[in-house]
Amino acid sequence: MLLLLGLMTAATSQAQATPQRITGNATICSNSPVPAGWVITSSYSTGSCTGTSYLYTISDASTLTNATVCSYSPVPAGWVISGSYNTGSCADSGFGYYIRKV
């Protein structure tokens, strides 16, 4: 019985120690760091972020081959800017980029 309990505890500890990678889309306050490999696809005014008035929608670029991003978005390694456009989806900028994976 003790051996079984010990094995269950070890398996649970190991499962909890392995972080899971988040993919897809997320929202963060503009004063939070954008994770490496992610891009800012839109931003909005908000009253819910302490210390800033903007909320970013970010996307994991590893799941994309093309994207439209705000002009202040990081451009991941292996990506290039292929054009620009005017937008109302990037608060405090009004300007975005088309980017693509090379």
C-alpha positions, 0 to 999 in steps of 0.5 A: 500500500505504501509503495502504491501511495509513493508512486501516485505521489511521484506521478502527481508531482511530476505532472504538476512540475511540467508547465503547459505551453499556451497557444492561440490567443490571449489578452494582456494589459499593455504594461505586461511583457509580450511573450517571445514568439507572440504578436499584438493583433489588436488593442483597446482602451480599458479601465481594468488594467492597473497602471495603463489604459490599454488591453492587448489581444495577442496571438501565438505566431508559431501557429500562423503563416501570415498575420496582421499586427499593430505597428508596435507589435514585436515581429518574431524572428523568421518573420518579415513586414510585407505591408502596412495599413490604417486600422481602428483596431490598434488603440493609440496608433491607427496603424498596422503591419501585414507580416508573413513567415519566411 
